[in-house]
Amino acid sequence: MSPWSTQKLGEIATLQRGNDLPKRQRAHGIYPVIGSNGPLDFHNTAIAKGPGVTVGRSGSVGKVHWIDVDFWPLNTSLWVKDFHGNDPKFVYWLLHSLNLGKYSEGAGVPTLNRNLLHPIAIRIPPLDEQKRIAAVLDKADALRRQRKEALELTEKFLQSVFLDMFGDPVSNPKNWDQAPLTKVCKPTSGGTPSKKDASFWEGNLPWYTPKDLKAPELYDSIDHVSESVPERTRLKVLPAETVLIVVRGMILAHSFPVSLIMKAGVVNQDIKALVPIIDLEPQFLAACLIAQKSFALSKVTEAGHGTKKLDSNGLAELQVILPPKGLQEKFVKITNLYRGFLNDQKESLLELENLFSSLQQRAFLGELDLTRVSLLEEQSDSPEPTEKEPVSGDSPPPDTSLSRTQAALDIPTEIKTFLEPLDEEVAKGELINWSPEFFKYRIIGDKMNRPFTFEELMLISNTIFYDSPPYEEAKAIVFEMLEAKQLKQTFDEQPNRRAIVLDLA
């Protein structure tokens, strides 16, 4: 194995602060605009050459992004101005491994100063070893991302099961009996024990707050209080299988968190615990509330200081449909079946995350023997494609048939199962409802004549879905695939085209 050397980060990758570009000054174009949290818009001019790497300077401090094409980095980010002959993808993973957020400064608005980063001493391998490390980490990251997508799809599947069985609880198309949420449940408030009394915070009783409500089922909380808190304060212990909702906080500007606690505990003042006063399955109640997220958000108001809130009047407007108990229990059985699968998948994902962290750490310590990892340059040259691209005249119209049978993206088994009924509808010539999974795996991954522009992608999608695909969501999917290295961007030099095009990576 070739020797490693120690260099300063600024000698490996020189970082430059991005340039401000207010939204009103952006012009419709093909170059991605990069903020601290990644791509967020397009512009007709680029100031940085791709492929490139950016780091969040303020906002999402320290977050690292890979950009395939020329781009415009905003002043909320730092970008690598000079790679000094190092492999750009290696530099991406190197910066990713450094946890750069810990170098931020400023009490009010933390920011990342490149002058504090450039002197950091880094051990760096020769170029061939850099490329091997990048290739291995790319593959490991792809496995990790694929598992995350499978988990997200399982959650969506459970939501679709509820809608298939019971319909939309807001419009109630199946005419179930229904009642206001406040008539079928007793909303219970919580609070925060005094921080001045340290004994309140010495214990293992879960104290649920909005930051915990990020999963459908909660098996514990981030913070805990003393088991004596319910005796010494007005907080009440809520039993397992109690539904929690967030009723105050800025998260209500865009989300309506709903969770079912699987471990008894107490809650803070920003949460309402919903204890049924009729015979109602808790899992069914949680699913019913999740299904009316948009309606719930429409009832959110603002407190005097600007904080979002869902007050008692808003809660009273949420309706709970009341199908027969046997049907609720059937839904719970289906849910539990998939929850078991979901928990297995979560454990598997956690293992992958731990393995990836270990792999990344060992790679940058020089503890991996990667001599048997082939580089693209070492492989035999691929034969030139026999099919010629048009060089003059108008571009051929995009193919609107779904005749391809070999998928170009690896599709998890769970997602294949989800797509099968949609494939059948499309094969019959029927339009289907918008599906992010179908858009990604069938249209982008299998349907498009490659390479293709974003405009061509939207045109094809309009022939498949009832309504035009939501532009922002479609754009977000493309950005996510670019960041996940499932797509790449290149510039098509054909005189009749001259545009940034997308292709599978």
Secondary structure, DSSP 8 states (H G I E B T S, - for coil): ----EEEEHHHH-EEEE-----GGG--S-SEEEEETTEEEEEES--SB-SSEEEEESBSSTT-EEEE-S-BEE-TTEEEEEE-TTS-HHHHHHHHHHTTGGGG-B-SSS-B--HHHHTT-EEEE--HHHHHHHHHHHHHHHHHHHHHHHHHHHHHHHHHHHHHHHH--TTT-TT---EEEHHHHEEEEE-----TT-GGGGSS-EEEE-GGG-SSSEES--SEEE-TTHHHHSS---B-TTEEEEE-BSGGGGT---EEEESS-BEE-TTEEEEEESSS--HHHHHHHHHTTHHHHHHT-EE-TTS-EE--HHHHHH-EEE---HHHHHHHHHHHHHHHHHHHHHHHHHHHHHHHHHHHHHHHHTT----TTS--GGGS------SS----SSS-----------S-SS---HHHHHHHHHHHHHHHTT--B---HHIIIIIIIIIIS-SSB-HHHHHHHHHTTBSS---HHHHHHHHHHHHHTTSEEEEEE--TTT-EEEEEE-
